[in-house]
Amino acid sequence: MGGVPELRSGLSTLPAVQPARSVPEALGLVFCGRSLPTVPVLPVAGSTLLAQVCGAFAGVTEYAVGRMRVDPNAFGVSPADALSTDGDAFGALHEALAGWSNAAVRERAEAVRVDMLGPVTIAVTLMEAGVPRATALDAARMAAAYRSEALFGAWRAVEEHLPVVVVMFEPRLVGSAHPTFPLTGREVRSLLDPVVDALDTAAGTSDVVIGVQVPGRCDLRTVISSGISMLCIPPDASVVGWAHWIQALLDNGGHVAWGAVPVDRPLGTNAELLWRHLSAIWRDLAAAGVDSESLVRRSLVTPGDALDGFAPAQVPGVVSLLDALGERVAESAAAHRVPRLVPVP
């Protein structure tokens, strides 16, 4: 099993999907010179996280951004393709790997992050495209496990020492605590567990962080119990109801990357209100029994969702807010306490 490193408190981490239209621009936004560089993904058909997934199957194509077409007569998992990162969809990954030897790119790096579409989102998308339920579940778990191994292996081949953070992006897990969710908790676990197991096996004795990013409310018990080591969620009041499971994640050496910079509303130029909201959630979690010191020490910050809703020129402003918020988290961790809540005027 791979080791789970303790990432620096307040470390800011960016999702892969952002608005750049070229690989060099994308690398400049979320990769080069970052403390936790993220391999970018372009929001254009053929280069998205979904396009990367489509390459793991026979008979599946992305015909428009976020749109999958399945040929039922040809459909199936292609293990050789799922275990490969060849192809145009991985152009940014290839550029990132090639540029990793550049000291200016990696001089501040404490870990490196690579995202993939999560198995729950893959399964639900396949079902919506007409694939029978049982077939979609089997195909999603197999393709995601293979793909996670391929991404981890690609990075370990060029970076032997720094932790590799593999994050499953799971937008279709939003609402998974609701009775109308299309999958049962057992089915969700059956999808997440093989990816966690595959990455633990691939890592051997090296450091790996296995993350899940959900841009909304979800069944945290099922997600955390899969054995992940980083949870990326918005600081929503509903998380207090999952305090026991948040504590379990922390007890196992895991981290919470708080999606504390929203992407669905106008942002100011000051991180103070974002900080007050996050610290209020921390206080409520501490009151619900979460150990305050480990909570703050193992908290990172991230945008609430992908950045492709912004114009490229707006991304530096979002990143600036995120980094300022991360500094506040680091200062709080240094003081070994949950910050006192200051009322919002």
PyMOL commands that set and color helices and strands:
alter all, ss='L'
color gray80, all
select helices_A, chain A and resi 23-30+49-54+79-82+88-99+103-106+119-128+133-156+171-173+185-203+220-224+237-251+272-287+292-297+312-334
alter helices_A, ss='H'
color red, helices_A
select strands_A, chain A and resi 57-58+60-64+67-70+76-77+112-117+164-169+208-213+230-233+255-261+299-303
alter strands_A, ss='S'
color yellow, strands_A
deselect
rebuild
show_as cartoon
